[in-house]
């Protein structure tokens, strides 16, 4: 029963990845996200969502989650 993850870098990477994917996919539909991004264009929300997602993937790679 050793299936849990105890590496904090992996946990942070997953959380950041999920936040980035949420912004990327649902940025125009969630009113709270529109307020955070000051109701910018859809392109900027996709751009920022992509950047945050890539940052999360980099953290996951550095933590060794893909080994």
Secondary structure, 3 states (H helix, E strand, C coil): CCCCCCCHHHHHHHHHHHHHHHHHHHCCCCHHHHHHCCCCCHHHHHHHHHHHHHHHHHHHHHHCCCC
